[in-house]
């Protein structure tokens, strides 16, 4: 319940060669064209997710060709806690938000989403607000801004209890909050409140995202044990339809969906060989981008961003000129790479690079800890 430590001048302790593990990235682009990337990591004594995880942010001022050393670190407030699942988001007023989760241990049944914000993301030394706790749960995907100007945050309280296998009744004090929740701000981020929750069966780590469809309904996609589930709200997220499987084949992992400036939907998901609806796979490979002209009823194209086994957790943004930037991780515990892909709608539609804008497997950062 205590705020993490916001370190704006990270030292040697957080250098690449001190990191054994890292992944789960996010990306944003500022009005001045600076790229910000964020992820979370573990130090030399840590090879995965757990106490001691901390959040790292870096920048690029040359469109992603070169990246800085850490410009910002969110460190956990105690030895038994961790800071994880960070999100970068540029709001409609060009303010950059960094949100992250804090928990005691891997997951303590409650966790909590925290945030800081800067009004000067292009400055050499941005000034950040003090950390603020939004509410219980975990958020790892960007907010949705509706046509009415409301900010909808996808924050979940996992159905699992503390640890990996504790049943949810152990979190009895939060039983009413378990689910794929929607938090809302109607005052541009001054206050937040929990509005509603979807219940998609067979979920465990929700990682949900929402898009507002052309009929103003909200379409929520949720990570499940079989791939991607869905639910729909027609009242701004207050109530949700009975959850069920979507028509999107996927592995058990995070995906990314976003409304593009053209009005099309962009979906980045895994497409390993043999994947089909109802036949889930654990192969996190063939990270591929698709487009939809009909609000997700059908998808076409299929630009493969990275076919290797071990690529995962895409996040993305679109620049004013239409270029699409996707960040993702590769081999978190071995290579520890945070990567970037750049492409256009035309490349996605063609299913192959056809523009001169395509850049794939661009290295943002790599953990380089060596034993001994």
N, C-alpha and C positions, 0 to 999 in steps of 0.2 A: 504493500500500500504506500510505500515511500517512493518518491520520484527517482528515476535513474539519473546518473551523473552525465550532464551534457558537456563533453570535452571538445572545445573548439580548436585546440592546438595539440592533437594527439602526438604522443612521443614514441620512443622506441618500443615500448610495450605493445603497441598496436601495429607495428610494421609487418610487411608480408612474411618475412622470415620467422616471425613469431606466431604465425597462424597455421594450425594443423588442419583445420576444417573450415569450410565456408560455403554458403549457398543461399537460396531463397531470395533472389534479387528483385529490385524495382527500379523504375527509371522515370525521369521527368525532363522537360525542356522548358527553359525560362523564356521570357519575352525577348531577351537579348541573345538567345541562341545557345546559352550554356546548357550542357547536359549534366544532370545529376544522376548518379547511380547509388543504390543502397543495397545492402545485404547484411546477413549476420554471420558471425564467426566464432571460433573457439581458439584458445591459446595453446601453448606448447604441451600442456597436460590434458588437453581435451580433444577427443576425436569425433565428436558428434553433438547431438542436441542434449542440453542439460544445464545444470547450474554453471554460471560463469559465461554463458553466451553473451556476446555484446554486438551492437549494431555499428556498422561502418558505412560512411558516405564518402564518395569521391566525385570529382568534377572533370569535365572536358570542355575546353574553350575552342577546340578546332573540329567540332562536329564528330567527336568520338574517335578520332585517329590516335590521340594520345590522352592518357588519363593521369590525374594527380595521385599522389599518395593520399592517405585518408585526410579529409578536411574536417571531419566531424565523427565523433564516436559517442554512442550512448552506452554507458557501462551500467551493469546491474547494481542496485543499491546494497547488496550484501552477498556473502559467499554462497548462500544457499539459493539465491535467485538468479534469474536469467532475463536478458532483454532479447527479443526475437521477433520474427515475422514483421519486418518493417514495411512501410508503405510511403511512397513519395506521391504527392498530389499538388498540382497547380490549380488553385481555385479560380472562379470566374473573375476575381479581382487581381489576378496575377501574384497572389501571395503563395509562397511555397510552404506546404505542410509536410512534416515528417511525423508519422504515427508508428507506434510499435506496441508490442505486447510485453507484459511482465508477469512472471509466474514464479512461485517457489517450486523448485524442481522442474521436471519436464512439464507437468501440468498439475496444478493444485486444486482443480475443480472450479476455480473462480477466474484466475488470471486477471487481466485488466488491460484496457487500451489507453495509452498515453499519447500526448501530442505536444509538439512545439511548432512554431510558425515564424517565418521571416517575411517582411515586406520588401526585402532587398536581396533576392536570390542571385542577382548578377554582381553584387558587391564583392570586393576582394575579401572582406571579412564581414559576412552578414551578421546582423544582430537577431538573435532568436528569442522568442518569448520563453518564459519559465515553463517547465513541464506541467501539464495539466492532465488529470485522469478523466477520461470521458465516461467510462463505465465498465462493468464486468464483461469479460469475454476476450476474444482474439479476433483481430482484423488483419487480413493480409492482401486485400484487393482494394482498388480505388473506389471512392464514392461515385455515386451517380447524381447528376444535377438534372432535375425534372424540368419540364417546360414551364412549370409554375415557379421555378427558382428554388425549390427545396433541395437540400443536400441529404441524400440517403446513404448511410454508412452500413456496409455489410459486416456486422459484428456477430460472432457466434459464441455460444457457450457449448462446448463439446458435450456429446452424450456420454462419453467415457468419464469415469471419475478420476481422482488423483492416481497417478501412475498409469501404466498401460492397460490394465485389465480390471480395475476397480469398477463395479457396476454403478450406474448413474444415481441410484438411491443414496449413495454415500454423499452426494452433493445436495442433500435434501433442502438445504437452506436456499438453493438456487433452482429448485425443480421447476419453477414457473418461467425461468429464463433459459432453460436448455432448448436449443434449436438454432436455426438459421435466422438470426434476429436482424431487424432493420431499426437502426437509430437514425434520428432526423434532426437537422438544424433548420429552423425557419428564419434565423436571424444572422445568416452569414458566418456561422461558426462561433458566435458568442456563447450560445448554450446548445446542449444536445439532450435528447430524451429518447427513450425506447418506445417505438411505435407499434411494432407487430412482429410476428415470427412465423416462419414456414416450418412445416414438419415433413421432411422428405424421408421416407423409410430407408433403412439400411445405410444411413450416413454414419460417419464416425468423426471425421475432421472436415467440417463443412466447406471451408474455403469458397464460399458462395460469391457470386457476382450477379448484378442486376443490370438490365437495360430497359429503358422506356420505349415501348413499341409505338408504332404510328397511331394506334388507336388510344394511346395514353395509358394502356395497361402496363404493368411491370412484369417482366419475365425474369424469374430467378433460376439460375443454374447452380447446382450443388454437387460437390464431389461426393460420390458414394462408393460402396464396395464393388459395385458392378460397372462404374464409369461415371456418368453424369445423370443426375435426377433433375426434376424441374417442378416449379410451382408458379402460379400466376396470381397477381393482385389487381383488382379493378377499383380499389379505393385508396390508392396512394401508399400501399404497404401496411395498412391497418389489419386486413384479413387476407388470407392466402388460400388458394385451392388445395385440395388434398394432393400431397406430393406423390410423384411417381417417376418412372424412368422416362428420360427424354429419348428422342430419336437420333441422338448423336452418339456414335460409338466412341469409346475412350477407355484409357487405362485408369487405374486408381491413382490419380495425381491431379495437381492443379492444372487449370486451363486458363485461357484469357479470351474475353469477348469485349468488344468496344464498338460504339457507333462512330463511323468515319464521317468526315466533312461532306462526303458525297451522298450521305444518307444510307449507304450500305452498312451492313454489319461485318466486322472482321472477327474471325474465330481462329485462335491458335491452339492446336491440340496435338496429341500424339496419334500417329497412324502406323503402328508397326505392322509388318506383313501378317495377314490372317485375321486382323482385328475386325470384329463385326458386332452389331448390337446383340446383346445377350450372351456374348462370348468374351468376357473380360480378359485382359492380359495384364501382366505386371511389367511388360517390357516398356520402359520409358525411353523410347527411341523414336526416330522419324517425326521430330517436331515440325508441324506443317501448318501453313496459313491458308484459310479459306474465306470466301466472300458469300454474302447472301443479299439478294435484292428484295426478298419477301419476308423480312423480319424473322428470319431463322427457320422458315418452313422448309427451305431447300438450300443447299450449299454447293458451290462450284469452285473451280480452280484447284489449287493445291500446290503451293510453293513449299518444297521441303527446305526448311531452314537448317536442320542438322539431323542426319540419320543415325548418329552414333548412339549406342546403348549407354544410358547414364545422363542424358540431357533432360532437363526438367524445369518446371516452375517459370513459365513465361509471364512477363509483364510488358506493357507497351504504351506508346504514345504516338500521336501523329503531329508532324510539324505543319506550319501554315502553308508550306508549298506542297503538301500532300504526301511527303515521304513518311514512311512508317518505321519506327524504331522499336525493336523487341529485344529485351534482355532476358537471359536465362542462365542456368548453371550447368556445369558438366563435372561429373565425378567428384562429388563434394569432399570425400575423405582421401582421395588419392591425388588427382590433379588440382582440385580446388579452384576451378576456373569460373569466373563470371564473364559472360560473353555477350556480344551485341550483334544483331543483324539489322540491316537497313535495306528497305526495298519499297516498291510502289504498288498501288492497286493493280496496275497492268501486269506486273510480275506475278502477283497472286492469281489473277484471272487466267493467265497463260499457263500457269503451273510450272514455270521455268523463268529464269532471268531473261527479260526482253528489253529492259531499260538500262541506261548507263549508271543507275543509282545503286545497284545491288552490291552490298558488302556483307559477307557472311563470315561467321566465326571470328569476329573482331574481339581481341582480348581486352577486357576492361581491367581485370585484376586476377592474380593467381597466388594462392597460398603457397609458400615455399619453405615451410619448416622442414628441417632435416635433423633426424635424431643424432645425438652425439656431438 
